[in-house]
């Protein structure tokens, strides 16, 4: 698949803290414990507010609109969930590296933003049922020869990735010979390829292709996908009543067609793999 300034939808695949405070939050996440207790479902309803962590730098899941307000697919889901609880929605911007620390330290009640369910995260937080799926693939440029992601396991290959995201572990486990450049956000990661500082990015192509529109580089997607991930809502471990209620509402949003309709509205094409279906 070749992409440029005008990126077509994918069809081939199936699928404000101070430094000290931030260090504390990261420590909480790494240790899997913190002295702060999570707000229960009853607490949230009594407060009349659901605090939702959303990454505003992962369009179209989350983005800043022309009024500098956070919007996107995740916001559409969060609004529906808050409405189902009969409470207002408060959005807190998060990044891939601080979203779990914010959850662990009770800065948010729920967190989204490409929150893929995996064994490492399950050790420290709980997950709801899947809201959407994502398919890992390789974004590179036309002048690169890669036909399969395994070819990236070479010491001459320079991969770029965003800190705190799922593919970092995959790269370190499966492609140990490749060089790895870690950056803070996706726009910078894609820019590094356009500038020649990196050769390829392994990530969810639905989300990262948007950033290629900013550069005249002749982009290419390696045809074979890597795997399907299931994106859920993250909830502090042991907050069972909240998790169960979120699962109930997520099932309703799926069965009513709201999830699929919202996805098509924000992404411009159907979801590549049904999140209610078994793993492929």
N, C-alpha and C positions, 0 to 999 in steps of 0.2 A: 504494500500500500504506500502510495506517495502522497505527502501532504505539503502544503506551502502556506501562503498567507490566508487562503480560504480553506479551512479544514473541514472535510466532509465527515459525517457521522460514521463511526465504525460499524461495519456490517459483517466482517469476516469472523470475528471472535464470538465464542459462545458465552460464551460466558457473560494588671498595671502594677506588678509587684516589685519591691526593692530587692537588691541582690541577696541580702541575708535571708529574707523571707523565701525567695525562690530556692535557695540552697536547702532550706528546711523542708520545703515541699518535695524536692527531689529525694531527700533522705527518707522521707515518709514512704515514698513510692518504692524505693529500693529495699527498705526494711520490711515492707508489707504491714506496717502498723503506724498508728499515730494516736495522740491523745484526744483528738477531736472526734466526737461522735457524729455519725451521719444523721441527717434529718430523715425521720421516718415518713411514710405516706401520710399518717395523721398530722404530723408537723407541717408538712407541705400544704395540706388542705386547710389547716388552721391558719397558716400564714397567708393564704390566698395567693401564693406565688410559687411557680416552678422555676428554679434556676437551672438554666440549660447551657452547657459549654459547647460552643460551635466554632470551628475553624473558619475564619472569614477569608482565608487565602487559599482555598481549595475549590474554586468555581468549577461547576455550578452547584456543588454541595453547599458551599458557603462563600459569600462575596459581599463587598461593600457596594451599595447601589449609589445612584447619583446624589442622594441625600446623605451619604456616608452612614447609612443604616445597614446593618447586616441582614442579608436576605439569602435566598437560595433554597435548594431542595430540603436540606436539613431543617431550615427554618419553617418551611411548610409543614413538615412532620411535627416539629416541636410545637407549633401553634395548635395543631389538631390534638396533640396529647394534653396540652395545658387546658384546652377547652373541654376535653373529656373529663378532666378532674374538676372543672369548674373554677379554675384559678387563672391568674394572669401569667404571662410569660416574661421572664427576665433572661436576656441573653448575655453571656459572658464570653468574650473572645478568648480562644485558646490556640495553642500551637501543638504540633505533634509531640514536642518534647515536654510540654507542661500540662497537657490535658489530664494525664493520670495523676500527677502530683496535686492538681487542683481538686480532683475528685477525692483523693485520699485525705486531703486537708479540709474537706467540706466547704470548699469555695463554690462548688456547683453540686447540684443534686444528680444530674444526668449529664453525660457527655457523648457527643457524636463526632463526626468529622473523619470519615474513613476509618472508623474504629473496628478493625478486623479482629474477629475472635481467634485467639491462638493460645496454646498451652502456657506460654510465659505470662501473658496478661491474666489468664485465668487463675494464676497463683496469687494475684494481689487484688483483683477486682472481679465483680460478677458481670455477666452479660445477659442482655435480653435475647429474645428470639431475633433472627435476622430481619433487618429492615430492607436492605438491598445487597446486591452482590457486586463484586469487582473482579476484573480479570487482569492478572499480571501479564505484561508483555514487555517487549524491548523497543524503545524509541532511539533511533540513531539517525544517521544522515546517508544520503544516497551514495556517497563515496566510500562507505564502509562495507566490507565484504560479508558481514555476519549473516548467515542463513538460519542459524539455530542458536539459542541462548547459551548452550554449552560451549560454543566457540569463544565466549567471553572470558573463559577461564585461562587467561594468558597474561603473563607479566607485562606485556606491551599494551594491554587494554586498560584504558582509564575510565572507570565507571564513576558516575556521580549519583548521589542519593541524598534525601532529606533526613536529618537526624530524627530518631525516634519512630521511624516508619518500619513496617513489616519487612520490606525487601532488604533492609540492612542485614538482618540475620540470615536471610537466604543467600545473600552475596558472600558473607563471611563463611557460611557452611559449605556452599556448593561451588563457589567461584573464588577460592582462597588465593589463587595466583594473580587475580586482577588487582590493579591499583584502585583505591576507593577514596573519592573526594566527598566529604560530608558537608552539606550546606544547610541553611536554616529554613529555606522555603522553596517551593516548586518554581516560581518565576526565575530565581537565581540558578536553580539546577538546570533548567532548560537553556537559560542564557549561556551557561558555561559550555554547553555543547556547541551552540551557535558560534561562540568565541574561540572554539578549538581547544578549550582547556579540559574537555572530557570527550569521550567517544560515544557513550551510550548511557541511557537511563533505564533502569528496570522499575516499572511501576504500573499503576492502573491507567491504561491508555485513555479511557473515557475522560479522566480528570486532567491529564497533563497535556493533551493535544491542544487544548485551548491556548496555551502559552506559546506554542510554535507560531501563532499568527503574527507575533511581534517581530519576527525575523525572516528575511528572504531566503534563508538556508533551505536547501532541498532536503526535506525531512523524509524519513522512511521508517516504517514499522516492520519489524521482523514478523513474518507471517505466523509462525507457530506460537501460540500462547503458552504461558508457563503453568498457571494454575488459577483456580477460581477461589476467591475469598468471600467470606460472609461477613458483612458489616452490620454490627449490632449497636445498641446503646450500652455504654459503660455505666455501671452503678457500683457504689461502694460495697465491698464484700460484706455479706450478712444482712444487707438491707432487703430482706426477702419479700416483704409485703409490697414494697415499691416495685421490685422487679416483676412480681406476679401481675400487678396492676398494669404495668407498662406492656407486658406480654399480651394481656387481654386486649388492650387498645390497639396494639400493633396488628393483631389478628383481624380486628375489625377494619383497620385501614387497608389491609391486604384484600380481604373479602369484598369490600365495597368498591375496590378498584382505585382508591385514592392514591395509593403508593405508585402504582403503575402509571396513572394519569399524570401525577406530579413529576415523575421521572421523565416521561416523554416531553412534558412542557419545558423542563429545565435543560434536558440534554438534547432534545431534538430527535430522539429515536428511542425505541423500546429498550428496556433493560436487557442486557446481553445474556443473563442467565437468571432464571426464576429463583428468588430467594426462599420460596416455600418448597422448592423441589429438593430431593436428596442430592448429596454431593455427586458430581459426575465421575 
